[in-house]
């Protein structure tokens, strides 16, 4: 992880359901999530929500804000969040390493969005949820936040439904089937994957 040498006053905290930024606001900083989970979402006129981005510990939240762009969609904390602020106004003072870090984060975000579009457009409920859980586990693993075959998983069934474009009832039924098949264990906001290659196969992902 690149060290931006942030001062203590550049550390911020958000409570669950608190906005990191609202739609159309001009963000003053890019946030690097240190602890907790946040999401980007879009609300439809009838109140339905689609989560369009998930931000986990160790990741940059909306790196494109570094270019001075307004927030196209709101970002809200799903849990208690501790984050570091990377001041947008200081963008002309960034080192080459910092610029590469921001561009790498932006590239990863674009690739994730393209991959998830395929999942939403072509995969069934089991494949979508399996793909999402594999993605969460892999991202947590890259940040050193997996423990054996386990990682934190604070998302509610409503959050999972809003990520995968399914109803909560369909999510519940699919999770029950995955538990029965031994693909996953979910307990006390923790995810355990007994057989990661099997879950990846269920998600129609390439296995090593």
Secondary structure, 3 states (H helix, E strand, C coil): CCCCCCCHHHEEEECCCCEEECCCCECCEEEEEEECCEEEEEECCCCCEEEEEEECCCCEECHHHHHCCECCCEEEECCCEEEEEEEHHHHHHCCHHHHHHHHHHHHHHHHHHHHHHHHHHHCCHHHHHHHHHHHHHHHHHHCCCEECCEEECCCCHHHHHHHHCCCHHHHHHHHHHHHHCCCCEEECCEEECCCHHHHHHHCCCCCC
